[in-house]
Amino acid sequence: MTSPAPPARSEPIIAGVVTSLVGFTSSFVVVVTGLRAVGASPAQAASGLLVLTILFGLGSIVLSLRTRRPVTLAWSTPGAALLVSAGASYDAGWTAAVGAFLVVGLLILATGLVPALGELIGRIPTPIAQAMLAGVLLTLCLAPMTSLAAQPWSTLPILVVWLLAMRWLPRWALPLALVTALVVIGVNLAVDGYDGWAGETWWPQLVWTTPAFDATAIVGLAVPLYIVTMASQNVPGVAVLKSFGYETPWRPAMFVTGAGTVLGAPFGGHAINLAALSAALAAGPEAGADRSRRWIAGVATGSTSLVLAVLSGALVVVTAIAPDGLLEAVAGLALLATFVAAIMGAFEKPEFRIPAALAFVTAAAGVTFGGIGGAFWALVVGLAAHGVLSRRPVPAP
């Protein structure tokens, strides 16, 4: 005898809880790694994780209640990956990074208020923006294999669990990989011992950082972070909602995410935005057959995020005491799907392949000129190459 299906009224709540759990557990490592890469201390990274989770949780609740649509927000995972990539050459310090985060928030606010700015971003060819993102993600996506080579007995269980889960429980593959990583870390600590438990800060707390405005950080961090957030999160987020028959409340969403990013920046938050892939869980049929009630899934997503926020301190402690490269391997697995999508988007159109390839290798190389990192120069090189090659004379038949 089969068990009865859950009541229809509970479906959007369950979908919202799952959306939040999957989104949080599959990408928080990327966020923590990105914040640490640009100079955050463990306490500042925990503060950033805490404030981001609170703000996008509240934003999801407000937008879903106000619009009666399943509008869910998230932190910028590709943006955090960009911070990881930039960290190798970034030397302006944490206060300048916080200033760059503040600028990103102001730019997102301006996007909602000034249509011309959104149109300007829309004029950047998608293949070049995707190629830049793919180049930024490459190093992190290599982490599972580099970790496997360095510590095979610690990394192999994570990869095996993830691969098997991708076969039978794809939605839970990353959370299960994270749980496996936590078990491996626990075993390592039990074997090797750890004496620093008493000195760790397990309970999250907000840590204020007064922003500093540095030209190289604004150009090298803020501009690429804004473009990545818009092109890889906000625009796909609109497309996901539209695919399920919902129009995105664009100006309110940009106001909430922009204001949230501005408010969160001094506490370490890099950017919040519309959810993209995870938005499909709250807006799709998993949230119930009655489309008019799926907004409840957005509220449930935000509410669950507020509960998860209390884990921020403990999770940052775990990332700090984990063996080097182990949680980065989980982060690489989390970004593989985004990397594949970026590669496909970059090289789909033949006329953009050379400019996209140049943008990709520039971002992947992590080159720095004038203190400005590779993500910005990838856009410059890609756009310049496109400008030159698009003006080539058409050969006679």
N, C-alpha and C positions, 0 to 999 in steps of 0.2 A: 504494500500500500504506500503510495507516494504521499509525501508531506504536502500540506496545502501551501499555495503560493502566498507570499506576504500580501497583506491588504493593500489596495491601491493607494490609500492615503499615506502609507509608510514608504512607498517606493522612492519618492523624491528625497526623503530624509536619508534613506540608506545610500542613495546615489551621491548625495552631497558629502556624507561622511567618507565614503570610499574615495571620492574626488580629492578631498583634503588629505587623507592618509597617503594615497599614492603620490600626489604631487609633492608633499612635504618630505616623505622618506626617500623618494627617488632623487632628490636634487639638493638637499640641505648641505651635503658634503661639498658640492661645487661652490655654493655660496660661501661657506666658511673658508674654503681654500682660496677663493678669490679675494676675500677681505684680508686674509693673512698675507697674501702675495703683495698687496700694496701697502703693507705696513701696520695693519691692525694687530694689537696684542690679543691674547686669548679673551680677555675681558671685553675688549672693544668688539671683537668678532661676535661674541655671545650677545652683546648689546645690539649689534646690527641684525643678527638673526632674530632676536626677540622683537625689535621694533618693526622689521619687515613683516613678520608673521601677524603681529597685532594690526598693522595698518591695512594689509591686504585682506585680512579677515573682516575688519570693520567695513572696508570699502565694498567687499562682496555683499555684506548684509545690507548696506545702505542702498547700493545700486539695484539690487534684486528687489528689495521692498518698494523702492520708489518707482521702478519701471515695470514691475510685475513680469520681469524676464529673468532667465537664469544667467545673469551676468556675474562671472567669477573673475577674481584678480589673482595675481601670483607675483612672486619676485622674478626678476629677469635672470633666468638661468643662463642663456647665451651671454648676457652681460657679465655675469659672474665668471664665466669661462674666459671672456675677454680680459678680465682683471688678472686671471691666472696667467694668461699669455703675456700680458704687459708687465707682470711682476718681475720677469727676468731682467728687464732693462729699466724699470721704473725706479727713480731715486729721489723723487720730490717729497716723499714723506707722507704719513697718514693724514696730517691736517690738510695738505693740498689735495689728497684724494677725496676727503670729505667735501672740500670746496667744489671739486669736479662733480660729485654726486648732487650737490645743491644746484649747480648749473644745469644738470640733466633734468631735474625737476622743473626748473624754470622753463626750459625748452619744451618739455611736455605740456606744461600749462599754456605756453604760447601757441603750441600746435592746435589746441582746442579753441583758443581765442582768435588766432590769426590764420584764416584758411590758406593764405599764400605760403606759410611755412610748411604746412602739410603737403601742399602741391609741390614745393621745392624738394622735399624728401621723396615724393613720388616720382620725381624726374630722375632720381638715381636709378640706373638700370638694375632691375632685380638680379640678373646674373652676376653683376659685379659685387653687389651687396652680399649675395649668398656666397660668392667665392671668398670674400674677406672673412665671413663668418666661418667657412670651412677651414681656412688657413689658421684662424684663431683656435679652432677646436682640435686641430690635428694633434698637437702635443698631448693634450689631455686624453684623447682617444687612443694614444699609444701606451698610456699608463698601464692598462691591464697586462700587456705583453712584457713591458719592461719590469713590472712587478713580478710577473711569473718567472722571468729569468733570474731576478735577484733573490726571491724568496718563494720558490715553487710550492713548498708544502703549506705555506700560509695562503697563497693566492689560488692554487688549484681548486680547493673546495668552493670558493666563491664563484669561480668561472663555471664549474660543473653545475652548481645549484642554479645559477642564472640561466645557463643553456637549457637545462631540463625544464625549468619554469617557463622559459620562452616557448617551449613545445606544448606544455599542458596548461599553464596558468600565466599567459603573457602579461596580463594586467598587473600581476603581483610579482613579476620576475625581479624587478629592482628592489622592492621591499624585502623580498626573500634573500637576495644577494647581500643586502645591508645587514639583515639579521645574522647571516652566515659570517660576515666580516666581524660583527660584534662578538660572536662566539669564538672566532679565531683569536681576536684580541684578548678575550678573557682567558683563553687557554695559555696564550703567551705570557700574560701577566702572572698567571698561577705558576707557571714553570720558572720564569725569570725573576719574579718578585717585583714589587713596586712600593716605595716608601713615601710617596708624595701625596697620599690620599688626604691627609689632614689639611694640607695647604691649598687644595683645589677649591674653586668656587663653583659649587654645583647649582646653586639657585640663581637664575638669571636676574640681572639688574641693568638698568639703562645707564650708559656711560656717556657723558657729554664730551664732545670734541669741538672746540671752536674752529670753524672752517678757515682755511687760508686759501687765497686765490693765486694760483701759479699758472702762468701762460702755458708752459709745457704740459701741465696736468690737464688744463682745460682743452687744449688741442689734442693731446695724445690719449686722454682718458674720456673726457666728457663728450666730445663730438662722436667718436666711434661708439661709445656706450649708448648715446641717444639714438644713433642710426640703427644699431643692432636691436635695441629695444623696440623701436618702431617697426623695423622691417621683419624681425623674426618673432615678435610677440604680438604687438598691437594689430598689425595688418592681418596676420593669420587668425588672430582671435576674432576679428570681425568676420572673416570668411567662415570660420567654424560655426558661429552663431547663425550666419545667413544660411548655411547649409541645412540647418534645422528649422528654418523659417522665422528667425528672429532678426530684427533690425537692431544693430548696436546703437545705444544712445551715445553717439560719438563725443559730443561736447561735454556732457556730464562725466563720461568715463575719463576723458583727458583731464578734466578739472580734478576729479578725485585722485587719479593716479599721479598727476603732476603735483598737486598739493601734498599728497601723501609722501612722495619722494622728497619734497622740500622739507617737510616736517621730520622725516626719518633720517635725513642726511647727517645732521649733527650727532645723531646717536649711532651712526655707522651703517645705515641702510643705503644700498647703492641705487636701487630703482625698483618700483613696482609698476605693473602693467596689466593689460588684459591677459587672462590665461589663454593658452592656445590649445595644445593637444588635450590637456586635462579638462578643458572646457566642454569637450564632447561628452564626457561622462555625465555632467550636470544638465546639459541641454538636449541629450539624445534620448532614445527610447528607454534606456536604463532608468531614467527618472520618472517613468510612468507613461501610459498611453495618453493621458489627458495633458496636452501641451499647455493649457492654461494654468496648470498647477506646478509646472516645472521650476518656476521661480523659487519655490520652496527649497529646491536643491541648492540654489545659490546661497540662500540664507543658511542652510545646514552646512554648506562648505565653509562659509565664513565663521560660523559658530564653532565648528570643529577646529579650525585654525587657531582660534583664540585659546582653546584648550591645549593644543600642541605647543603653543608659544612657551609654556612653562618648562618645556624640555630643553630650551635653548642652551642654558648653562651647562647641563650635563652632557649634551651632545658635543659641545665645543671641547669640554674636558676629554672626552673620548677621542676626538680627532687629534688632540695634542699628545696623548700618551700612546696612540696607535703606532705600530711599526711604520717606518718611513715608506711611503708609496702605497700602503695597503688600501687606505680609504680613497686615495686618488684613483686606484684601479676601479673601485665602485663608481666613482665620478665619471671615469671614462666610459664605463658601460652605460651609465645614465645618458651620456651625450651621443652615443653611437647613432641613434635614430635621427637626432638633429643633424649630425654630421652627414649622414647619408642623404637626407633631404636637401641639405645645403649643396652638396656635390652635384646632385641631380639637377637642382635649380640653376647652378652655375654653368653647367656645360650642356644644357638641353638645346639651346639655340646655337646653330653653327656660327652665326655672325658675331657672337660674343665670346667664342671659346678662347681665342688668343688673349683678349683683354682680361677675361676671367682667370685664365691660367696665370697671367702675370700678377693679378691681384692675389690669387691664392698663394703663390710661392713667396710673394713679398710678406704677407701676413704670417705664413708658416715659418719663414726665416727669422722673424722677430727683429728685423733690422731697426736701428735707431739712428735718426739724423736730427741734430739740433735738440736732443733730449726728448724727441717725440717718437713714440713707439710705432711698431709695424702696422697696426690696424689702420691708423690714419694714412700712412704712406701706401698701404694696399689700395685704399680708395683712390688716392691721387694717381697712382700708377695705372690702375685699371681704367679710370675715367680718361686719363690722358691717352692711353693706348686706344681706347674706343673712339675718342675724338679724332685721332689720326687715321685709324683704319676704316672708320665709317665714311671717310671722304675719299677713299681710293676710287679711281675710275673703274667703272664696270667694263670688264673685257668684252670685246665684240664677239658675237656668236660665230 
